[in-house]
Structures are given as C-alpha cells and as structure tokens.
C-alpha cells in the first residue's frame, strides 16, 4: 500500500536491508558472492563439495556462511578472518570502479523517506560494517546513517552472539537496539522476511510481485510504496 501522503511517521521505524535494497548493484553483489565461494573452497579443500551449492544451503538455512561451516563441518572461523577475506582492499577497488552500474533511483528513494516522510531509518544487514560504511560513502548516504543506525553482524555483538537475519532471536535484539516494535522491514530475500516477527510490517522489494503465498508480506518495486 502506498503511504506517501503520510508525512509523520515518527512512531514507526523503517529497517532496510542493505545489499539488494539500498545497494542495488548486481555486479557488486556478484563480487562478494565469488569471494565467499572462494573462502569456502579454501576451508573445505579436503572435503568433496561444490562451494556454490554449499553457500546457497548456508544462506537459506543459517543466514551466514560461518554458521553453516560450524554446523555442517564443525569448522569454526573467527568473524574477523571471514570479513577480512571477503571485504579486502581489492574488493573495494573493484566496487569503486563499477558504480555506474548502481541503481541510483533506490538511493533517491532512501533520501526521500528520511527527508520528506520523516522516517527513523536503520540498516539491518548480515554484511560487514566496513562494507556498508564504504558503500554509503560512495552513494552519498553517509549523513543518513550514523554508526548506531547500522546493525550488522560485526558491530553489534550481544553476549558474543552474532546478530544474523534468519536467526529468530536476532530480530528481537534489533527491537531492543532501536527501542521500538513498530517496525517496517524491507528485504530482497523473502526467507529473511518469513522469519521476522509476524507483527512487523514486511515488504519484499522485487520486480516480479511474488510473495510466495505469504499474505503478510507485501511486494513492492519502489521504496516509496511502503
């Protein structure tokens, strides 16, 4: 439903995924996916496997590669080691050179939600904080998201537990961090929406208008339609 006539949303908190929602750049996303596949290849060098298939299983079952490596193969990897490999200097250089491929319409929509419609906006992502911070700078969105408005697996550790989408407890931790349960949550991955609390207002940003028979999930192709 389009609520663009509502200019006072101070009681609602908007929580956005980053990759695929704010950062709408398939080439950048594929660079990260390739890095993750290479990381799994290294960690499972003595185990017959297909990294691409394994990563898909990890993504849809656990939400994060490290949780899958631990659960399936009892391979424990420090988060810093993973992030340093995936988000290395070469990756940042590659991404900086392909920004003409980014959908800047999405960036404009984020700015309007903050400036015009008075939403309190957070980012909730399974990516690294430095990845998000770097891209916000390139997208000229740095002033819209202070450090405390960016919730990632490596800048919010609760009792040494990672905050990871797909892990149910993480959604309730997000509520504690932002001190609000009146949340509008926008994702490009329906699995992460399904696991979110039923009382959240949930939107799947998608071009095919398919919510996979989940009536509580609304499909949009523009952030201004929330």
C-alpha positions as CSV (number, residue, x, y, z in Angstrom):
1,X,0.0,0.0,0.0
2,X,1.3,3.4,-0.9
3,X,1.6,5.7,2.2
4,X,3.4,8.5,0.5
5,X,0.8,11.0,1.8
6,X,1.8,10.3,5.3
7,X,4.3,13.0,6.4
8,X,4.5,12.0,10.1
9,X,5.9,8.5,10.7
10,X,7.7,9.3,13.9
11,X,6.3,6.2,15.7
12,X,7.4,3.8,13.0
13,X,10.9,2.7,12.5
14,X,12.0,1.7,9.0
15,X,14.5,-1.1,8.9
16,X,16.2,-1.7,5.5
17,X,18.4,-4.5,4.3
18,X,21.5,-3.1,2.5
19,X,22.6,-5.4,-0.4
20,X,19.7,-5.6,-2.8
21,X,17.7,-2.9,-1.2
22,X,19.8,0.3,-0.7
23,X,22.8,-1.0,-2.7
24,X,21.1,-2.2,-5.9
25,X,24.2,-3.3,-7.9
26,X,24.2,-6.9,-9.1
27,X,27.9,-6.7,-10.2
28,X,29.0,-5.6,-6.7
29,X,26.9,-8.4,-5.2
30,X,28.4,-11.0,-7.5
31,X,31.9,-9.9,-6.5
32,X,31.0,-10.6,-2.8
33,X,29.4,-14.0,-3.7
34,X,32.6,-15.0,-5.6
35,X,34.7,-14.1,-2.6
36,X,32.5,-16.2,-0.3
37,X,32.7,-19.1,-2.7
38,X,36.5,-18.8,-2.7
39,X,36.6,-18.7,1.1
40,X,34.5,-21.9,1.3
41,X,36.7,-23.6,-1.3
42,X,39.8,-22.9,0.9
43,X,38.1,-24.1,4.1
44,X,36.8,-27.3,2.5
45,X,39.9,-28.1,0.4
46,X,39.9,-31.7,1.7
47,X,36.2,-32.3,1.5
48,X,34.3,-33.1,-1.7
49,X,31.9,-30.2,-2.3
50,X,30.6,-27.6,-4.6
51,X,31.1,-24.2,-3.0
52,X,28.3,-22.5,-4.8
53,X,25.7,-25.1,-3.8
54,X,27.0,-25.2,-0.2
55,X,26.8,-21.5,0.1
56,X,23.2,-21.5,-1.1
57,X,22.4,-24.0,1.6
58,X,24.2,-22.0,4.3
59,X,22.4,-18.8,3.1
60,X,18.9,-20.2,3.2
61,X,19.4,-22.3,6.3
62,X,21.6,-20.2,8.6
63,X,21.9,-16.7,7.1
64,X,25.7,-16.7,7.3
65,X,28.5,-18.8,5.9
66,X,30.3,-19.1,9.3
67,X,27.2,-20.6,11.0
68,X,26.9,-23.2,8.2
69,X,30.6,-24.2,8.3
70,X,30.3,-24.7,12.0
71,X,27.0,-26.7,11.9
72,X,27.8,-28.9,8.9
73,X,31.5,-29.4,9.1
74,X,32.5,-28.3,12.7
75,X,34.8,-25.7,11.1
76,X,35.0,-22.7,13.4
77,X,36.2,-19.5,11.8
78,X,36.6,-16.1,13.5
79,X,34.3,-13.5,12.1
80,X,37.2,-11.1,11.6
81,X,39.1,-13.7,9.4
82,X,36.0,-14.1,7.3
83,X,35.3,-10.4,6.9
84,X,39.0,-9.6,6.1
85,X,38.9,-12.1,3.3
86,X,35.6,-11.2,1.8
87,X,35.9,-7.5,2.1
88,X,39.5,-6.9,1.2
89,X,41.1,-3.9,-0.4
90,X,40.9,-5.4,-3.9
91,X,37.2,-5.8,-3.5
92,X,36.7,-2.2,-2.5
93,X,38.8,-1.1,-5.5
94,X,36.7,-3.2,-7.9
95,X,33.4,-1.9,-6.5
96,X,34.5,1.7,-6.6
97,X,35.1,1.2,-10.4
98,X,31.7,-0.1,-11.2
99,X,29.4,2.4,-9.6
100,X,27.8,3.3,-12.9
101,X,26.0,0.0,-12.6
102,X,24.3,1.0,-9.4
103,X,20.6,1.9,-9.4
104,X,20.7,5.5,-8.1
105,X,16.8,5.6,-8.1
106,X,17.0,3.5,-5.0
107,X,19.3,5.9,-3.3
108,X,17.0,8.8,-4.1
109,X,14.1,6.8,-2.6
110,X,16.0,6.3,0.7
111,X,16.8,10.1,0.9
112,X,13.1,10.9,0.3
113,X,12.0,8.5,3.0
114,X,14.2,10.3,5.5
115,X,13.9,13.9,4.3
116,X,10.3,14.1,3.2
117,X,8.4,11.4,5.1
118,X,10.2,11.7,8.4
119,X,11.0,8.0,8.9
120,X,13.5,6.9,11.5
121,X,15.7,4.6,9.4
122,X,18.1,1.8,10.3
123,X,20.1,-0.7,8.3
124,X,20.0,-4.3,9.3
125,X,22.4,-6.5,7.3
126,X,24.4,-9.7,7.6
127,X,27.3,-8.0,5.8
128,X,30.3,-6.4,7.4
129,X,30.1,-2.8,8.8
130,X,33.1,-1.7,6.8
131,X,31.4,-2.9,3.5
132,X,28.3,-0.8,4.3
133,X,30.2,2.2,5.5
134,X,32.3,2.2,2.3
135,X,29.3,2.0,0.1
136,X,27.3,4.6,1.9
137,X,30.2,7.0,1.3
138,X,30.1,6.2,-2.5
139,X,26.4,6.6,-2.6
140,X,26.4,9.9,-0.7
141,X,24.3,8.4,2.0
142,X,26.8,8.6,4.9
143,X,25.0,11.5,6.5
144,X,21.7,9.5,6.6
145,X,23.1,6.6,8.7
146,X,25.2,7.2,11.8
147,X,27.1,4.3,13.3
148,X,24.3,3.5,15.7
149,X,21.8,3.2,12.8
150,X,23.7,0.4,11.2
151,X,23.1,-3.0,12.6
152,X,25.5,-5.7,11.3
153,X,27.0,-9.0,12.4
154,X,30.2,-7.3,13.4
155,X,29.2,-4.0,15.1
156,X,26.5,-5.4,17.3
157,X,27.6,-8.5,19.3
158,X,25.2,-9.4,22.2
159,X,26.9,-11.7,24.7
160,X,29.3,-12.7,21.9
161,X,26.4,-13.8,19.8
162,X,26.2,-12.7,16.2
163,X,23.1,-10.8,15.1
164,X,22.2,-12.6,11.9
165,X,19.0,-12.4,9.9
166,X,17.3,-15.8,9.7
167,X,18.2,-16.4,13.4
168,X,14.9,-15.6,15.1
169,X,16.5,-14.2,18.3
170,X,18.3,-11.6,16.2
171,X,15.0,-9.8,15.2
172,X,14.1,-9.3,18.8
173,X,17.6,-8.0,19.6
174,X,17.0,-5.5,16.8
175,X,13.9,-4.3,18.6
176,X,15.9,-3.8,21.7
177,X,18.6,-1.9,19.9
178,X,16.2,0.5,18.2
179,X,13.8,0.5,21.2
180,X,10.7,0.0,19.0
181,X,8.5,-2.9,17.9
182,X,6.6,-0.8,15.4
183,X,8.9,-1.8,12.5
184,X,8.6,-1.7,8.8
185,X,11.1,-4.2,7.4
186,X,12.2,-4.2,3.7
187,X,14.2,-7.1,2.3
188,X,15.0,-8.5,-1.1
189,X,15.2,-12.0,0.3
190,X,11.8,-13.5,1.3
191,X,13.4,-16.0,3.7
192,X,14.6,-13.2,6.0
193,X,11.1,-11.7,6.0
194,X,9.4,-15.0,6.8
195,X,11.5,-15.4,10.0
196,X,10.8,-11.9,11.2
197,X,8.1,-11.4,13.8
198,X,4.5,-11.6,12.5
199,X,3.6,-8.1,13.9
200,X,6.3,-6.4,11.8
201,X,5.1,-4.7,8.6
202,X,7.1,-6.7,6.0
203,X,7.9,-5.7,2.4
204,X,9.7,-7.7,-0.3
205,X,11.3,-5.4,-2.8
206,X,11.0,-7.4,-6.1
207,X,10.3,-6.9,-9.7
208,X,8.1,-10.0,-10.1
209,X,5.5,-9.2,-7.5
210,X,5.6,-12.7,-6.0
211,X,5.3,-13.1,-2.2
212,X,5.3,-17.0,-2.5
213,X,1.8,-17.2,-0.9
214,X,2.8,-15.3,2.3
215,X,-0.1,-12.8,2.7
216,X,1.7,-10.9,5.4
217,X,4.5,-9.9,3.0
218,X,3.7,-7.1,0.6
219,X,5.6,-6.8,-2.7
220,X,6.9,-3.5,-4.0
221,X,9.4,-2.3,-6.6
222,X,9.9,1.1,-5.1
223,X,10.7,2.1,-1.5
224,X,8.2,4.9,-1.7
225,X,5.4,2.4,-1.8
226,X,5.7,1.4,1.8
